[in-house]
Structure formats: C-alpha cells, structure tokens
C-alpha cells in the first residue's frame, strides 16, 4: 500500500509545472542515471524515504518498458524466421497448410508449433514432387551442357575457317612430308629418302619426319580389320572409356587399343622395332630432354587408332603438348591404308616446336602471325608408312572429303622423367598406363 501511495505521489511531482522544477534536472533523471551507471551519490542526495520509493518505482517501470521492448523485438525476429522456413517448406515440399500458417504468422497471429505435414499428408505424392523437380533440374543441366558443346563446336569451326583462310592466303600451298627409311634405303630407291639415323636428326631439327614401311601391308590389313570390328562393337555407346578425346568430333574419334590382343601386340612390337633407332636418339637424347639411350627409360604413353570418317571436319591447328623446354613425347601416326589428299592427311608446320613459335601463335590468338606463315607439309602416306613428330609441334587433321574411312594407328613414347602434363590422361587404356617401356614392347 505504501508503495502504491508513493507511486501516486511520484506522478504528482512529475506533473508539477513550477519554474524551479523546470530549471533543474528532475530527481527521477538523477536517480535513474545514477543507478544505471553506478553513481550512488545521486541516491544519497535524496533525503526523504518517499522520494526514494518513488524513484525506485519509476526505475522499475523504466526497466520493465525496456524488457517489453526487447521481448517484442525477439518475437518479431522469431516470427520472421518461422515465416521464412514455412515459405521454403511450401515452395519446395508443396505443403499448402504450412504456407497458410506462414501467411497468418506474417499478419501477426501467433504461430502454433505442430507437425509440418498436414492431416492426411501423402508422403508418396511429396516424393513425386521432389523427384520431378530434381529430374527437371537434371534435364536443364544436360540441355545446358549440350548447348555449351554446340557453342564450343561452333567457335572451333569459326577458328578453323579463319586459320585455313589465313594459311592458304599467306603461307601458300602445302608441301609433302619428307620421308626416311626404317632400313638403309627405301624400297623404291628414291634418292631423296634418307636413312633412319638421319631421320632422328630431321626430327630434332624440324619437329617431324616421315618413315616408310613402319608396318608391313599384312600387319596393316590384320590390324585394320580388328580395329573396325572393335569399333563396331563399342560404337553404340560413345561414353565407353575405350573412346578418347579428340578435336573436332564430327565423324572423328580416338579408339584405345588392347595391348593384350594378339594382332595389336604384333603391330606394336613391329612398329616399335622399326622406330627403335629414332626413338633412342630422341627420347633418349639428354640434350633434348631424354634420360639415356637405355630403352627401359623410354615409356609407352599412348596406344590407339585415330579414325576420320567421310565428311569429318578439319581440326584447328594445335600442339598436343603446350611448350616446355625439353622434349616430352614423340608420336607416330601409321597409315593402315593409303592416305590421299581427299582423305584428310595430317598437316604439320615444321619448326614450330619452339618457345618463339608457341608465343607468337598465342599472341595472335591462334588465328595468324608468323607461326602460321611458315610453310606447312601434309603426310600423304602409303599403307604402312608413318609420320613421326614432337608432341609440341603445331599440326592438325584436315577434312575428309572422300567416301572412305581413314584410320591411323598410333603409338607415343616419351622419356620417363620428362615434364609431361598429359601423362595422366593420354590416350591409352588405364591398365597399360605407366607399365610398359620400349624395351618391354620390343622383347
């Protein structure tokens, strides 16, 4: 009762409008300020017990108001959070009653906690909704990837067109790849054909060289039959890991070969034996990045067939390996049938396996410049002949405008210790990666 009387008295004091009260701070202000910030001397300055009771009551009212304000803010935050969660639930799980509760909550009504699923909720229907949503999202992603692939292919075709126009206009007509023999002299007795030992020097100096009779016609015929049969068996599923990556995929693909298959094993051994001297003098040459002439230090990196069907498009000029100081791989394309101009022979730009050539090529956006002005040559090969090249050399497959399939059997070797960024994903079956050397294959 005393507290209530003092409370009414405090209200009377508060409403007093005399001049003295207006000129000095109110005792209430002094008391509240002193209590909240530790100024106890403000309390001692008040002499009457009724004043102290009044000030304490006023302070309690002030604190209560602050507590109420904090409670209201907390409730508002809770309502906002609950509303957001219910909105997500309604959007993604199609829970209509939950969405209705979200609307009521947003208008200020108290949210009553309870099961998120409405009465009679069908979990199977809910699963179907989620499944369809995921399915549509997946379809959208696939469509996006397909559109991206089409865009990439269109950009590649545009680059090929500009490269070809520039090269034909300024670099002139392509020459023919020079050939060396895998024996002392070629079978046709051509005086221009050099020995295999000279071939290693040409490869080092120009980045590419042709080699006659890497495989016999009989081996080529057997291997071609096997490759066509294996491709026909696997062609229904192009996601099969036996198919590798290749530029300009229209009617063109890589097919990884099985080294354990007798026909393939025979061809690899025969070709490697005929290329042995060139490989030892390049991949084994310390001056250009090799380790030693020991054949157990020359690693088999790729084993596949490169297939170009009729109407395959031309590839952009590219290196298989971006420039690095030392040679890291030597590839040999071996024709399993005669390769005419119409069948899309491989085009090489000699002497572009250098830092200067790569730098110029990139600075001109791969569309022109001194690198593409260099004279180029095409590998017009007879059955069993091969084109050997440094993986850093710029080259491309040309378009096949004939009515015949062109198949090139290819093998790639490189020094074991070379800096080769493609070693982990080069075109060879995983079971053979890093397991065979030139010595193993020729044994």
QUIMOBEL-V946499 format. One record per pair of residues at least 4 apart in sequence whose ideal C-beta (glycine too) atoms are under 7 Angstrom apart, sorted by sequence separation. I is the first residue (numbers start at 1). J is the second residue. D is the distance in whole Angstrom. If there is no record, write none. Layout:
BEGIN
[[I | J | D] [I | J | D]]
END
This chain:
BEGIN
[[1 | 5 | 7] [2 | 6 | 6] [3 | 7 | 6] [4 | 8 | 7] [5 | 9 | 6] [6 | 10 | 6] [7 | 11 | 7] [8 | 12 | 7] [9 | 13 | 6] [10 | 14 | 6] [11 | 15 | 6] [12 | 16 | 7] [19 | 23 | 6] [20 | 24 | 7] [25 | 29 | 5] [27 | 31 | 6] [28 | 32 | 6] [29 | 33 | 6] [30 | 34 | 6] [31 | 35 | 6] [32 | 36 | 6] [33 | 37 | 6] [40 | 44 | 7] [41 | 45 | 7] [49 | 53 | 6] [50 | 54 | 6] [51 | 55 | 6] [52 | 56 | 6] [53 | 57 | 6] [54 | 58 | 6] [55 | 59 | 6] [56 | 60 | 6] [57 | 61 | 7] [58 | 62 | 6] [59 | 63 | 6] [60 | 64 | 6] [61 | 65 | 6] [62 | 66 | 7] [63 | 67 | 6] [64 | 68 | 6] [65 | 69 | 6] [66 | 70 | 6] [67 | 71 | 6] [68 | 72 | 6] [69 | 73 | 7] [70 | 74 | 6] [71 | 75 | 6] [72 | 76 | 6] [73 | 77 | 7] [74 | 78 | 6] [75 | 79 | 6] [76 | 80 | 6] [77 | 81 | 6] [78 | 82 | 6] [79 | 83 | 6] [80 | 84 | 6] [81 | 85 | 6] [82 | 86 | 6] [83 | 87 | 6] [84 | 88 | 7] [85 | 89 | 6] [86 | 90 | 6] [87 | 91 | 6] [88 | 92 | 6] [89 | 93 | 5] [95 | 99 | 7] [96 | 100 | 6] [97 | 101 | 6] [98 | 102 | 7] [99 | 103 | 7] [100 | 104 | 7] [101 | 105 | 6] [102 | 106 | 6] [103 | 107 | 7] [105 | 109 | 6] [117 | 121 | 4] [122 | 126 | 7] [123 | 127 | 6] [124 | 128 | 7] [125 | 129 | 7] [126 | 130 | 7] [127 | 131 | 6] [128 | 132 | 6] [129 | 133 | 6] [130 | 134 | 6] [131 | 135 | 6] [132 | 136 | 6] [133 | 137 | 6] [134 | 138 | 6] [135 | 139 | 6] [136 | 140 | 6] [137 | 141 | 7] [138 | 142 | 6] [139 | 143 | 6] [140 | 144 | 6] [141 | 145 | 6] [142 | 146 | 6] [143 | 147 | 6] [144 | 148 | 6] [145 | 149 | 6] [146 | 150 | 6] [147 | 151 | 6] [148 | 152 | 6] [149 | 153 | 6] [150 | 154 | 6] [151 | 155 | 6] [152 | 156 | 6] [153 | 157 | 6] [154 | 158 | 6] [155 | 159 | 6] [156 | 160 | 6] [157 | 161 | 6] [158 | 162 | 7] [159 | 163 | 6] [160 | 164 | 6] [161 | 165 | 6] [162 | 166 | 6] [163 | 167 | 6] [164 | 168 | 6] [165 | 169 | 6] [166 | 170 | 6] [167 | 171 | 5] [181 | 185 | 6] [185 | 189 | 7] [186 | 190 | 5] [194 | 198 | 4] [198 | 202 | 6] [199 | 203 | 6] [200 | 204 | 6] [201 | 205 | 6] [202 | 206 | 6] [203 | 207 | 7] [215 | 219 | 5] [216 | 220 | 7] [217 | 221 | 6] [218 | 222 | 7] [219 | 223 | 6] [220 | 224 | 6] [221 | 225 | 7] [222 | 226 | 6] [223 | 227 | 6] [224 | 228 | 6] [225 | 229 | 6] [226 | 230 | 6] [227 | 231 | 6] [228 | 232 | 6] [229 | 233 | 7] [230 | 234 | 6] [231 | 235 | 5] [248 | 252 | 6] [249 | 253 | 7] [261 | 265 | 7] [262 | 266 | 6] [263 | 267 | 7] [264 | 268 | 6] [265 | 269 | 6] [266 | 270 | 6] [267 | 271 | 6] [268 | 272 | 6] [269 | 273 | 6] [270 | 274 | 7] [271 | 275 | 6] [272 | 276 | 7] [275 | 279 | 5] [276 | 280 | 6] [277 | 281 | 6] [278 | 282 | 6] [279 | 283 | 5] [280 | 284 | 5] [281 | 285 | 6] [286 | 290 | 6] [308 | 312 | 4] [324 | 328 | 6] [335 | 339 | 5] [339 | 343 | 5] [341 | 345 | 7] [355 | 359 | 6] [356 | 360 | 6] [357 | 361 | 6] [358 | 362 | 6] [359 | 363 | 6] [360 | 364 | 6] [362 | 366 | 7] [364 | 368 | 5] [368 | 372 | 6] [381 | 385 | 4] [389 | 393 | 5] [414 | 418 | 5] [422 | 426 | 5] [428 | 432 | 5] [432 | 436 | 6] [436 | 440 | 5] [438 | 442 | 6] [439 | 443 | 6] [16 | 21 | 5] [25 | 30 | 6] [34 | 39 | 4] [46 | 51 | 5] [90 | 95 | 6] [104 | 109 | 4] [181 | 186 | 4] [194 | 199 | 6] [203 | 208 | 7] [215 | 220 | 5] [238 | 243 | 6] [259 | 264 | 6] [260 | 265 | 7] [285 | 290 | 5] [292 | 297 | 6] [352 | 357 | 4] [361 | 366 | 6] [364 | 369 | 3] [428 | 433 | 5] [436 | 441 | 6] [33 | 39 | 7] [34 | 40 | 7] [46 | 52 | 6] [89 | 95 | 5] [90 | 96 | 7] [105 | 111 | 5] [203 | 209 | 5] [234 | 240 | 5] [246 | 252 | 6] [258 | 264 | 6] [259 | 265 | 6] [282 | 288 | 7] [284 | 290 | 4] [291 | 297 | 4] [339 | 345 | 5] [351 | 357 | 7] [363 | 369 | 7] [381 | 387 | 7] [389 | 395 | 7] [400 | 406 | 6] [414 | 420 | 6] [34 | 41 | 7] [179 | 186 | 7] [186 | 193 | 4] [202 | 209 | 4] [246 | 253 | 6] [257 | 264 | 5] [283 | 290 | 5] [284 | 291 | 7] [321 | 328 | 6] [34 | 42 | 3] [90 | 98 | 5] [185 | 193 | 7] [234 | 242 | 6] [246 | 254 | 5] [282 | 290 | 7] [284 | 292 | 6] [321 | 329 | 6] [361 | 369 | 7] [379 | 387 | 4] [33 | 42 | 7] [34 | 43 | 6] [46 | 55 | 7] [89 | 98 | 5] [90 | 99 | 3] [245 | 254 | 7] [259 | 268 | 6] [284 | 293 | 4] [360 | 369 | 5] [101 | 111 | 6] [199 | 209 | 5] [243 | 253 | 6] [244 | 254 | 3] [284 | 294 | 7] [360 | 370 | 5] [361 | 371 | 4] [31 | 42 | 6] [184 | 195 | 6] [243 | 254 | 7] [320 | 331 | 7] [360 | 371 | 5] [30 | 42 | 5] [31 | 43 | 6] [86 | 98 | 5] [90 | 102 | 6] [181 | 193 | 5] [199 | 211 | 6] [243 | 255 | 6] [244 | 256 | 6] [86 | 99 | 7] [180 | 193 | 6] [242 | 255 | 6] [280 | 293 | 5] [284 | 297 | 7] [333 | 346 | 6] [179 | 193 | 5] [180 | 194 | 5] [181 | 195 | 6] [182 | 196 | 6] [242 | 256 | 5] [284 | 298 | 6] [357 | 371 | 5] [412 | 426 | 7] [86 | 101 | 6] [87 | 102 | 5] [180 | 195 | 6] [181 | 196 | 6] [280 | 295 | 7] [283 | 298 | 5] [86 | 102 | 4] [180 | 196 | 6] [98 | 116 | 6] [180 | 198 | 6] [27 | 46 | 6] [83 | 102 | 5] [180 | 199 | 3] [193 | 212 | 7] [279 | 298 | 6] [352 | 371 | 6] [95 | 116 | 6] [97 | 118 | 4] [83 | 105 | 5] [180 | 202 | 7] [352 | 374 | 7] [82 | 105 | 6] [83 | 106 | 5] [95 | 118 | 7] [351 | 374 | 7] [371 | 394 | 7] [27 | 51 | 6] [31 | 55 | 4] [35 | 59 | 6] [178 | 202 | 7] [231 | 255 | 5] [230 | 255 | 7] [349 | 374 | 5] [413 | 438 | 6] [32 | 58 | 7] [79 | 105 | 6] [186 | 212 | 5] [187 | 213 | 7] [28 | 55 | 6] [32 | 59 | 5] [89 | 116 | 6] [306 | 333 | 7] [349 | 376 | 5] [350 | 377 | 7] [27 | 55 | 6] [31 | 59 | 7] [227 | 255 | 7] [301 | 329 | 6] [348 | 376 | 6] [82 | 111 | 5] [180 | 209 | 6] [182 | 211 | 5] [302 | 331 | 7] [347 | 376 | 5] [348 | 377 | 5] [28 | 58 | 5] [32 | 62 | 6] [180 | 210 | 7] [182 | 212 | 7] [177 | 208 | 7] [178 | 209 | 6] [179 | 210 | 4] [180 | 211 | 6] [181 | 212 | 5] [182 | 213 | 6] [347 | 378 | 5] [348 | 379 | 7] [79 | 111 | 7] [94 | 126 | 7] [178 | 210 | 6] [179 | 211 | 7] [182 | 214 | 6] [312 | 344 | 6] [323 | 355 | 6] [346 | 378 | 7] [93 | 126 | 6] [177 | 210 | 4] [179 | 212 | 5] [345 | 378 | 4] [346 | 379 | 5] [361 | 394 | 7] [345 | 379 | 5] [94 | 129 | 5] [226 | 261 | 7] [268 | 303 | 7] [323 | 358 | 4] [345 | 380 | 5] [308 | 344 | 5] [322 | 358 | 7] [226 | 263 | 5] [289 | 326 | 3] [353 | 390 | 4] [357 | 394 | 7] [226 | 264 | 7] [288 | 326 | 6] [289 | 327 | 4] [288 | 327 | 5] [289 | 328 | 6] [341 | 380 | 7] [353 | 392 | 4] [223 | 263 | 6] [339 | 379 | 7] [340 | 380 | 7] [353 | 393 | 4] [9 | 50 | 6] [13 | 54 | 7] [222 | 263 | 5] [223 | 264 | 7] [339 | 380 | 6] [346 | 387 | 6] [348 | 389 | 6] [352 | 393 | 6] [339 | 381 | 5] [352 | 394 | 4] [6 | 50 | 5] [10 | 54 | 3] [223 | 267 | 5] [259 | 303 | 6] [338 | 382 | 6] [9 | 54 | 6] [282 | 327 | 6] [338 | 383 | 6] [348 | 393 | 6] [349 | 394 | 5] [257 | 303 | 5] [333 | 379 | 7] [335 | 381 | 4] [337 | 383 | 6] [349 | 395 | 7] [6 | 53 | 4] [7 | 54 | 7] [10 | 57 | 6] [219 | 266 | 6] [256 | 303 | 7] [257 | 304 | 6] [283 | 330 | 6] [335 | 382 | 7] [336 | 383 | 7] [348 | 395 | 5] [6 | 54 | 5] [10 | 58 | 6] [219 | 267 | 5] [256 | 304 | 5] [257 | 305 | 6] [282 | 330 | 6] [335 | 383 | 6] [347 | 395 | 6] [255 | 304 | 6] [317 | 366 | 7] [335 | 384 | 7] [346 | 395 | 6] [347 | 396 | 5] [3 | 53 | 6] [7 | 57 | 5] [254 | 304 | 5] [255 | 305 | 5] [334 | 384 | 7] [335 | 385 | 6] [6 | 57 | 7] [219 | 270 | 6] [279 | 330 | 6] [346 | 397 | 6] [347 | 398 | 6] [215 | 267 | 6] [254 | 306 | 6] [255 | 307 | 6] [334 | 386 | 4] [333 | 386 | 6] [344 | 397 | 6] [345 | 398 | 6] [3 | 57 | 7] [253 | 307 | 5] [332 | 386 | 5] [333 | 387 | 5] [344 | 398 | 4] [215 | 270 | 6] [252 | 307 | 7] [317 | 372 | 7] [344 | 399 | 5] [215 | 271 | 6] [252 | 308 | 5] [332 | 388 | 5] [344 | 400 | 4] [214 | 271 | 5] [251 | 308 | 7] [275 | 332 | 6] [343 | 400 | 5] [251 | 309 | 4] [330 | 388 | 6] [331 | 389 | 6] [251 | 310 | 7] [342 | 401 | 5] [343 | 402 | 5] [214 | 274 | 5] [244 | 304 | 6] [251 | 311 | 5] [252 | 312 | 4] [330 | 390 | 6] [331 | 391 | 6] [342 | 402 | 4] [214 | 275 | 6] [251 | 312 | 4] [271 | 332 | 7] [330 | 391 | 7] [343 | 404 | 6] [250 | 312 | 6] [329 | 391 | 4] [340 | 402 | 7] [344 | 406 | 6] [250 | 313 | 5] [271 | 334 | 6] [327 | 390 | 6] [328 | 391 | 6] [343 | 406 | 4] [211 | 275 | 7] [248 | 313 | 5] [248 | 314 | 7] [248 | 315 | 5] [339 | 406 | 6] [247 | 315 | 4] [247 | 316 | 6] [323 | 392 | 6] [321 | 391 | 4] [337 | 407 | 7] [247 | 318 | 6] [320 | 391 | 4] [321 | 392 | 5] [336 | 407 | 5] [319 | 391 | 7] [319 | 392 | 5] [335 | 408 | 6] [336 | 409 | 6] [319 | 393 | 6] [334 | 408 | 6] [203 | 278 | 6] [319 | 394 | 6] [333 | 408 | 4] [334 | 409 | 5] [231 | 307 | 7] [318 | 394 | 7] [334 | 410 | 7] [200 | 277 | 7] [317 | 394 | 5] [333 | 410 | 5] [200 | 278 | 5] [204 | 282 | 6] [227 | 305 | 5] [318 | 396 | 6] [332 | 410 | 6] [199 | 278 | 5] [203 | 282 | 6] [317 | 396 | 5] [331 | 410 | 6] [332 | 411 | 6] [197 | 277 | 6] [316 | 396 | 6] [196 | 277 | 5] [200 | 281 | 4] [315 | 396 | 4] [331 | 412 | 4] [196 | 278 | 6] [200 | 282 | 6] [314 | 396 | 7] [315 | 397 | 5] [330 | 412 | 7] [314 | 397 | 7] [329 | 412 | 5] [330 | 413 | 6] [204 | 288 | 6] [314 | 398 | 5] [330 | 414 | 7] [314 | 399 | 4] [329 | 414 | 4] [313 | 399 | 6] [328 | 414 | 5] [312 | 399 | 6] [328 | 415 | 7] [312 | 400 | 4] [308 | 397 | 6] [311 | 400 | 7] [310 | 400 | 6] [328 | 418 | 4] [309 | 400 | 7] [328 | 419 | 6] [329 | 420 | 6] [156 | 248 | 6] [182 | 274 | 4] [308 | 400 | 5] [310 | 402 | 6] [326 | 418 | 6] [328 | 420 | 4] [310 | 403 | 5] [326 | 419 | 7] [310 | 404 | 7] [324 | 419 | 5] [309 | 405 | 5] [307 | 405 | 7] [308 | 406 | 4] [321 | 420 | 7] [307 | 407 | 5] [321 | 421 | 7] [321 | 422 | 6] [305 | 407 | 6] [306 | 408 | 4] [305 | 408 | 7] [305 | 409 | 5] [306 | 410 | 6] [304 | 410 | 6] [302 | 410 | 7] [303 | 411 | 6] [302 | 411 | 6] [278 | 388 | 6] [302 | 412 | 4] [300 | 411 | 7] [301 | 412 | 4] [224 | 336 | 4] [301 | 413 | 6] [223 | 336 | 6] [224 | 337 | 7] [275 | 388 | 7] [300 | 413 | 6] [301 | 414 | 5] [299 | 413 | 7] [298 | 413 | 5] [299 | 414 | 6] [220 | 336 | 5] [298 | 415 | 7] [299 | 416 | 5] [214 | 332 | 7] [297 | 415 | 7] [215 | 334 | 6] [297 | 416 | 5] [214 | 334 | 5] [301 | 423 | 7] [304 | 427 | 4] [291 | 415 | 5] [302 | 426 | 5] [304 | 428 | 7] [290 | 415 | 5] [291 | 416 | 6] [301 | 426 | 5] [302 | 427 | 5] [303 | 428 | 5] [289 | 415 | 6] [291 | 417 | 5] [302 | 428 | 5] [301 | 428 | 7] [289 | 418 | 6] [303 | 432 | 7] [283 | 413 | 6] [283 | 414 | 6] [283 | 415 | 5] [279 | 413 | 5] [299 | 434 | 7] [300 | 436 | 4] [300 | 437 | 7] [299 | 437 | 6] [272 | 411 | 7] [298 | 437 | 6] [208 | 348 | 5] [271 | 411 | 6] [298 | 438 | 4] [296 | 437 | 5] [300 | 441 | 6] [208 | 350 | 6] [267 | 409 | 6] [295 | 437 | 6] [207 | 350 | 6] [268 | 411 | 6] [295 | 438 | 4] [296 | 439 | 4] [206 | 350 | 4] [207 | 351 | 6] [295 | 439 | 4] [206 | 351 | 6] [207 | 352 | 7] [252 | 397 | 7] [207 | 353 | 4] [164 | 314 | 7] [163 | 316 | 6] [160 | 314 | 5] [163 | 317 | 5] [160 | 315 | 7] [157 | 313 | 7] [160 | 316 | 5] [159 | 316 | 5] [279 | 438 | 6] [156 | 316 | 6] [276 | 438 | 7] [220 | 383 | 5] [220 | 384 | 5] [217 | 383 | 6] [272 | 438 | 6] [276 | 442 | 7] [217 | 384 | 6] [216 | 384 | 6] [210 | 379 | 6] [215 | 384 | 4] [272 | 441 | 5] [273 | 442 | 5] [214 | 384 | 6] [272 | 442 | 5] [177 | 348 | 7] [213 | 384 | 5] [214 | 385 | 7] [256 | 427 | 6] [258 | 429 | 7] [213 | 385 | 7] [214 | 386 | 4] [256 | 428 | 6] [269 | 441 | 6] [174 | 347 | 6] [212 | 385 | 5] [254 | 427 | 5] [256 | 429 | 5] [259 | 432 | 5] [268 | 441 | 6] [269 | 442 | 6] [211 | 385 | 7] [210 | 385 | 6] [211 | 386 | 5] [210 | 387 | 5] [211 | 388 | 6] [208 | 387 | 7] [209 | 388 | 5] [208 | 388 | 7] [227 | 407 | 6] [208 | 389 | 4] [207 | 389 | 6] [207 | 390 | 4] [224 | 407 | 6] [244 | 427 | 4] [203 | 388 | 6] [208 | 393 | 6] [207 | 393 | 4] [223 | 409 | 6] [203 | 390 | 7] [175 | 375 | 6] [177 | 377 | 5] [166 | 367 | 7] [171 | 372 | 6] [176 | 377 | 6] [177 | 378 | 7] [166 | 368 | 5] [171 | 373 | 5] [174 | 376 | 5] [175 | 377 | 4] [176 | 378 | 6] [177 | 379 | 5] [170 | 373 | 5] [171 | 374 | 7] [172 | 375 | 7] [174 | 377 | 6] [163 | 367 | 6] [171 | 375 | 6] [174 | 378 | 5] [176 | 380 | 6] [162 | 367 | 5] [167 | 372 | 5] [171 | 376 | 6] [166 | 372 | 6] [159 | 366 | 7] [159 | 367 | 7] [163 | 372 | 7] [167 | 376 | 7] [177 | 387 | 6]]
END
